[in-house]
Amino acid sequence: DEIRYFRARGAGQVTGIDLYRAAPGVLTMDMHDLKFPDASFDVVYSRHSFEHAYDKRKAGLEFVRVLKPGGVVVIEVPGRHKGGGDYNLFTATGDVLEAFEPHVGDLLWEEYSRKEDNTHKLDIIRVMFRVKA
């Protein structure tokens, strides 16, 4: 899992959240109402969860709120796919970034990729940016 991955690579404090279940290092919490003080983290990382935000703008502003000045947001979502629990359809990196405006600072990385095999096509959108005040 990502928590072990980040810790194994030297990340100091790593905290995960999940809406429904807690596990070691994972707190039960809603991304729209994070129970952390302002400026708590250097990085907010979200992998295949932001598409489930019922209000991507509200969740995006919560991510910004809990970041320290100059903090980094990293998001990965499926592209051009809206599954059963998804509230958002992302078709480009800009669809993700708009949830964070006007707080998108330096764009560190953006990618739209497609992975295909004989049975599946999977589009992936990834963005990483530094938050500005």
Secondary structure as UniProt FT lines:
FT   HELIX           2..8
FT   TURN            9..10
FT   STRAND          16..18
FT   TURN            24..25
FT   STRAND          26..28
FT   TURN            31..32
FT   TURN            38..39
FT   STRAND          41..47
FT   HELIX           50..52
FT   HELIX           56..65
FT   STRAND          67..79
FT   TURN            84..85
FT   HELIX           93..97
FT   HELIX           98..100
FT   TURN            101..102
FT   STRAND          104..116
FT   STRAND          121..131
//
